[in-house]
């Protein structure tokens, strides 16, 4: 099978890795919510060999993710499990303890409001004390868009039936046990939100 490819993943993987190297320094097991093409999974697992990377996504994307994993030589990565927010329970590790890290890229603005609210709640509930959630993508802050291009993209998302940008303060209210440790400014008007479980 031909491996799916995302140019956005290719562009942002190194800036994201720079943050994850510190944020996940003491992390052992990371669940990626929405592994997509599998590019992030392979790259981060390869460059963060101290942790075990677990993929998850809707079943329709599993074949592409698996093809990319099989083409790699990385051994600290697990094949995708089915996880559709609103339908499935939060994934669990197989007898190795709970996930102490969660990563998700470019999912919050695709999901509907109720879905991202549910995901934030599930992550807050399932992360252990001092667990870390790294959430990458475009967001608004204090109700403001960081650029005209972000506002235009938000409006195009709504027109296509997606949920659109979420405000950081809104996310906080959905996961009060998660503390927003740092907002990392990323290329292309994106942010990486680093949450820590209280």
C-alpha positions as CSV (number, residue, x, y, z in Angstrom):
1,X,0.0,0.0,0.0
2,X,1.2,3.5,-0.8
3,X,1.9,5.4,2.3
4,X,-0.2,8.5,2.9
5,X,1.7,11.8,3.1
6,X,1.0,15.2,4.7
7,X,3.3,18.1,3.8
8,X,2.1,19.9,6.9
9,X,3.4,17.0,9.0
10,X,6.7,17.2,7.2
11,X,6.9,21.0,7.8
12,X,6.1,21.0,11.5
13,X,7.7,17.8,12.8
14,X,11.0,19.3,13.8
15,X,9.6,22.4,15.6
16,X,7.2,20.1,17.5
17,X,10.0,17.7,18.4
18,X,12.0,20.6,19.9
19,X,9.2,21.1,22.4
20,X,8.5,17.4,23.0
21,X,12.1,16.6,23.8
22,X,11.7,18.7,27.0
23,X,7.9,18.2,27.6
24,X,8.1,14.4,27.4
25,X,11.6,14.1,29.0
26,X,10.2,12.1,31.9
27,X,7.4,10.4,30.0
28,X,7.3,6.6,29.3
29,X,4.1,5.9,27.3
30,X,2.5,8.4,24.9
31,X,-0.9,8.0,23.3
32,X,-1.2,9.9,20.0
33,X,-4.8,10.9,19.3
34,X,-5.3,11.2,15.6
35,X,-2.2,9.6,14.1
36,X,-3.3,10.5,10.6
37,X,-0.6,9.5,8.1
38,X,1.7,8.1,10.8
39,X,4.5,10.6,10.0
40,X,4.6,12.2,13.4
41,X,4.5,8.8,15.1
42,X,7.5,7.4,13.3
43,X,9.5,10.6,13.5
44,X,8.9,11.3,17.2
45,X,9.3,7.6,18.3
46,X,12.6,7.5,16.4
47,X,13.9,10.7,18.0
48,X,12.5,10.0,21.5
49,X,13.7,6.4,22.1
50,X,13.2,6.6,25.8
51,X,9.4,6.5,25.4
52,X,6.9,4.1,23.8
53,X,4.6,5.7,21.2
54,X,1.0,4.4,20.8
55,X,-1.0,5.3,17.7
56,X,-4.7,5.8,17.6
57,X,-7.2,7.0,15.0
58,X,-10.4,6.2,13.3
59,X,-10.3,2.7,11.6
60,X,-10.4,4.2,8.1
61,X,-6.8,5.6,8.6
62,X,-5.3,2.4,10.1
63,X,-4.1,0.9,6.9
64,X,-2.0,4.0,6.0
65,X,-0.6,4.3,9.5
66,X,0.3,0.6,9.5
67,X,2.0,0.8,6.1
68,X,4.2,3.7,7.3
69,X,5.1,1.9,10.6
70,X,6.0,-1.3,8.7
71,X,8.3,0.7,6.4
72,X,10.2,2.1,9.4
73,X,12.7,0.3,11.6
74,X,11.5,2.0,14.8
75,X,10.7,-0.6,17.5
76,X,9.3,1.7,20.3
77,X,6.0,2.3,18.5
78,X,2.7,0.4,18.6
79,X,0.2,-0.1,15.7
80,X,-3.0,2.0,15.8
81,X,-6.0,1.2,17.9
82,X,-9.5,2.5,17.0
83,X,-10.4,5.7,18.8
84,X,-13.3,7.8,17.6
85,X,-14.2,10.5,20.2
86,X,-17.9,10.1,21.1
87,X,-18.0,6.4,20.2
88,X,-15.0,4.7,21.8
89,X,-13.7,4.6,25.4
90,X,-10.3,6.2,26.0
91,X,-7.6,3.7,24.9
92,X,-5.7,1.9,27.6
93,X,-2.2,0.3,27.5
94,X,-1.9,-3.5,27.5
95,X,-0.8,-4.2,31.1
96,X,2.0,-1.7,31.1
97,X,0.3,1.0,33.2
98,X,-1.5,4.1,32.1
99,X,-0.4,6.6,29.5
100,X,1.6,9.3,31.2
101,X,1.7,11.4,28.0
102,X,-0.8,12.3,25.3
103,X,-0.1,14.1,22.0
104,X,-2.5,15.4,19.4
105,X,-1.9,17.5,16.4
106,X,-4.4,19.4,14.3
107,X,-7.5,17.7,15.7
108,X,-9.2,20.4,17.9
109,X,-10.3,22.5,15.0
110,X,-11.6,19.5,13.0
111,X,-13.7,18.0,15.8
112,X,-17.1,19.4,16.7
113,X,-17.3,21.3,19.9
114,X,-18.9,18.5,21.9
115,X,-16.2,16.1,20.6
116,X,-13.2,18.2,21.7
117,X,-14.9,18.9,25.0
118,X,-15.3,15.2,25.5
119,X,-11.6,14.5,24.5
120,X,-10.3,17.2,26.9
121,X,-12.4,15.6,29.7
122,X,-11.2,12.1,28.9
123,X,-7.5,13.1,28.8
124,X,-7.9,15.0,32.1
125,X,-9.6,12.0,33.7
126,X,-7.1,9.4,32.4
127,X,-3.7,11.1,32.7
128,X,-2.0,10.3,36.0
129,X,-0.6,13.0,38.4
130,X,2.1,14.9,36.5
131,X,1.1,13.4,33.2
132,X,1.6,15.7,30.2
133,X,-0.7,16.5,27.2
134,X,0.9,18.3,24.2
135,X,-1.7,19.7,21.9
136,X,-0.6,21.3,18.6
137,X,-2.6,23.3,16.2
138,X,-4.3,26.7,15.6
139,X,-6.2,28.2,18.5
140,X,-7.6,31.6,19.4
141,X,-6.5,33.4,22.6
142,X,-8.9,35.7,24.4
143,X,-11.3,35.3,21.5
144,X,-8.7,36.8,19.1
145,X,-7.3,35.2,15.9
146,X,-3.5,35.6,15.5
147,X,-3.8,36.4,11.8
148,X,-6.2,37.1,9.0
149,X,-5.2,33.8,7.4
150,X,-6.3,32.0,10.6
151,X,-9.7,33.8,10.6
152,X,-10.1,32.9,7.0
153,X,-9.2,29.2,7.6
154,X,-11.6,29.1,10.6
155,X,-14.5,30.4,8.5
156,X,-13.7,27.9,5.7
157,X,-13.7,25.1,8.3
158,X,-17.2,26.1,9.5
159,X,-18.4,26.3,5.9
160,X,-17.3,22.7,5.4
161,X,-19.0,21.4,8.5
162,X,-16.0,21.2,10.8
163,X,-16.0,22.6,14.4
164,X,-13.5,25.4,13.8
165,X,-11.0,27.0,16.1
166,X,-11.3,26.6,19.8
167,X,-10.3,29.3,22.3
168,X,-7.7,28.4,24.9
169,X,-9.8,29.6,27.8
170,X,-12.6,27.4,26.5
171,X,-10.3,24.4,26.6
172,X,-9.3,25.2,30.2
173,X,-12.9,25.1,31.4
174,X,-13.4,21.6,29.9
175,X,-10.3,20.1,31.8
176,X,-9.9,22.0,35.1
177,X,-7.5,19.4,36.4
178,X,-5.1,20.1,33.5
179,X,-2.8,23.1,34.1
180,X,-1.7,25.0,31.0
181,X,2.0,25.0,31.8
182,X,3.2,26.9,28.6
183,X,1.9,28.1,25.3
184,X,4.6,27.5,22.7
185,X,4.6,29.8,19.6
186,X,5.1,27.6,16.5
187,X,5.6,28.4,12.8
188,X,2.7,29.1,10.5
189,X,0.6,30.8,13.2
190,X,0.2,27.6,15.2
191,X,0.7,26.9,18.9
192,X,1.6,24.0,21.0
193,X,-0.2,23.9,24.3
194,X,1.6,22.1,27.1
195,X,-0.8,20.8,29.7
196,X,0.2,19.1,33.0
197,X,-2.1,17.0,35.2
198,X,-2.4,18.4,38.7
